[in-house]
Amino acid sequence: MAVPAGGFVPNPPDPVNPDPQTLREQWRYATRTYAKYYSNAWGSALLAGFFFFSLGWYIKGGNPTSGGSSSPKKKK
């Protein structure tokens, strides 16, 4: 590991590996935290999608995902 010019390492590595119980607790905490943020991100994305779909519906005055013109063309 390269030491910066000042000789100070902001987050030095541990001199020894922690015991298995500590690693297990850290892993559980990390997975719980990740799962919480992951679910919050999906919830936010779904709410944003619903909001923009509703905004498109309001602006267009109808279903924003329907393609083409509002009146169907008649085939002869």
C-alpha positions, -999 to 999 in steps of 0.1 A, spaced: 0 0 0 14 34 -9 16 59 19 6 95 10 33 122 12 22 134 47 25 99 61 -11 99 73 -35 71 62 -71 81 68 -85 46 71 -57 21 78 -63 -16 75 -69 -36 107 -37 -53 120 -56 -86 124 -88 -100 111 -118 -97 134 -133 -128 150 -161 -147 132 -188 -133 154 -179 -97 147 -177 -105 109 -212 -121 111 -227 -91 129 -211 -67 104 -224 -88 75 -259 -89 89 -259 -51 95 -246 -45 59 -272 -68 43 -300 -52 64 -289 -17 54 -285 -27 17 -320 -43 17 -335 -12 33 -320 12 8 -327 -12 -21 -364 -14 -12 -366 24 -6 -351 30 -41 -376 7 -58 -405 24 -39 -393 58 -49 -389 47 -85 -424 33 -86 -439 65 -71 -420 86 -96 -432 64 -124 -468 67 -112 -464 105 -108 -450 110 -143 -477 87 -158 -504 107 -140 -488 140 -152 -488 127 -188 -524 116 -184 -533 151 -171 -514 170 -198 -526 148 -227 -562 144 -214 -561 107 -219 -540 76 -218 -504 88 -224 -492 53 -236 -518 49 -264 -500 54 -297 -513 71 -328 -543 94 -330 -571 96 -305 -597 85 -331 -593 51 -347 -590 50 -385 -617 32 -404 -606 6 -429 -627 4 -462 
